[in-house]
Amino acid sequence: MIDTSEYRAKYCRRHLPNGGVAHPAGGHDVLRLCNAIDRLTSIVRDLQCQVSTETQNEVERKLWEV
């Protein structure tokens, strides 16, 4: 599974020398992908609660492969 916290920290908004605030190049897109990953993981976790332990373990294994 992907831990998005490292990506979020790397691409969060930063203060610019001119006093503004902006994401690093590509940061907005990376954060959108992080949001999608977190939502999809949440959906899978919710669905895992509805299946057998064997199936849960299989799903977990597949998530780690990703």
CORFENHU-V869594 format. One record per pair of residues at least 24 apart in sequence whose C-alpha atoms are under 10 Angstrom apart, sorted by the first residue. I is the first residue (numbers start at 1). J is the second residue. D is the distance in Angstrom with one decimal. If there is no record, write none. Layout:
i: {I,I}
j: {J,J}
d: {D,D}
//
This chain:
i: {1,1,1,1,1,1,1,1,1,2,2,2,2,2,2,2,2,3,3,3,4,4,4,4,4,4,4,5,5,7,7,7,8,8,8,8}
j: {37,41,60,61,62,63,64,65,66,34,37,38,41,63,64,65,66,34,37,38,30,31,33,34,35,37,38,31,34,31,33,34,32,33,34,35}
d: {9.3,8.5,8.7,9.3,8.8,5.4,4.7,7.3,6.1,8.9,7.8,8.7,9.3,8.7,8.2,10.0,7.9,8.9,9.2,8.8,9.6,8.7,9.1,5.7,8.4,7.8,7.6,10.0,8.4,7.6,9.8,7.6,9.8,10.0,7.3,9.5}
//
